[in-house]
């Protein structure tokens, strides 16, 4: 290809703006495991669950849809209608998928041809892509949904190009372009003549051995070909004296002499000359065919995009049908309601039912404080909500009994934390940077997922930051929908102070000092973390567990971890700044004249104030 046609494979430019799609930044893509899991597995990602495509173009398009879900409810509904039509017609869907499975990467094959980089096997592959188009049109016509009609209409009439490739190209051409064997001899008159000349010359050479044996009576005579010396007649040393006079000795071999004749050289020149002419002509003809394909690039790429859409519709329908997903309602309302929602990846990989959970967010209840022990499923609930929202807006069905999604324009996540050692950023710093990005960019239609904000620093620092973040999202979040998972049980008090905050917790069941995770989200907060029980489940040694339980009891007895401590202690860090009365009283004591009894009485009084015995 020349510089002038270097971009010939680009037939359509599309401007992408933030206003066109739900915005997902790199943090959201990674933490929500949209393209690959935290362990690097594509199969265990949301893409891996949704990807039942059978063409490379379809897989790429599904990835694009996943990373850029739609904002327009009308466009979303059109995709849903196409998916729904295929869900309702399993036989036709299976037939269409079988036809699509035989199609290669039409987009890339076309691009290679346009750039002058396609070899003969590429064009044979392109020919295979065009073969089932007529049957795809016929099967696809069974689906009345408008998006299908649009895609089918974009399948260009390429029968003439398919016929050209069928007539011109050998079925199994070599990889190289200068070795011949690319073009069918019968397709081009001059090529057929050259092939005929080569065949005739080789036929004469093939019969030479038998003729010369009969004429000379030399039974050991052989006609052999050598890439350096060409054709020759080989006779053993024992019978060399019997060779005719016209034989010209060319080479002495181990055990034999090698000869040529003027007539053999003539036919050799005919055969080898015909081979060279054939290779040159075949390359010229192949270039002509490749240019013809390149000239049809616009039609081919339009067809490839249409096939990709059909493939994605069929893939999403296959997932919806096999997993029991339902069509969600997507509108411009501000509510987000999910009834018996399930985590799509967890459900697919476990191969068994998972505990369903509900969610209802609206203008009056738009922030959820979610408490519960580690391992109970708080993070799963957050990711599940994001997955269902993204699936709904890309046009897929969702794992729920029913769902109503008010379009979300951005998903923010602060889920999990990793040190960025290369940039000198600690876990807590990364956590704060991500939280700052959320607070500075949140919109009224954002979905914000926050998991354990503040855990990377001291308890009171973390609680203070978490409290302030919730207040900021409530007061200045412009109506954004927020799920805030936390182990700071004090945050549940915000539900009584801020009108848009509601408390939920992940339920557990206690039995014989053990806990059973129910993975069920219920209304109301919880004041227990079950940390020691979780530590036991994790396999900490029994002496460590016993010591931890004893220390916990002592701390609770001393009032350090009492959940019913006075507001002066539990919420003192949120009160107006001022001197602590007990500290002022302590500072005023005259220790030099204080008796032991007076000191004990003073300590007892302070302990009583702190809620002690």
Secondary structure, 3 states (H helix, E strand, C coil): CCHHHCCCCCCCCCCCCHHHECEECHHHHHHCCCCCCCCCCCCCCHHHHHCCCCCHHHHHHHHHHHHCCECCHHHHHHHHHHHHHHHCCHHHHHHHHHHHHCCCCHHHHHHHHHCCCCCHHHHHHHHHHHHCHHHHHHHHCCCCCHHHHHHHHCCCCCHHHHHHHHHHECCCCCCCCCCCCCECHHHCHHHHHHHHHHHHHHHHHHHHHHHHHHHHCCCCCEEEEECCCEEEEEEEHHHHHHCCCCCEEEEEECCEEEEECHHHHHHHHHHHHHHHHHHHHHHHHHHHHHHHHHHCHHHHHHHHHHHHHHHHHHHHHHHHHHHCCECCEEECCCCEEEEEECCHHHHHHHCCCCCCEEEEECCCCCEEEEECCCCCCHHHHHHHHHHHHHHHHHCCCECCCEEEEECCCEEEEECCCCCEHHHCECHHHHHHHHHHHHHHHCCCCEEEEEECCCCCCCHHHHHHHHHHHHHHHHHHCCCCEEEEECCCHHHHHHHHCCCCEEEEEEEEEEECCEEEEEEEEEECCCCCCCHHHHHHHHCCCHHHHHHHHHHHHHHHHHCCCCCCCCHHHHCHHHCCCCCCHHHHHHHHCCHHHCCHHHHHHHHHHHHHHCCCC
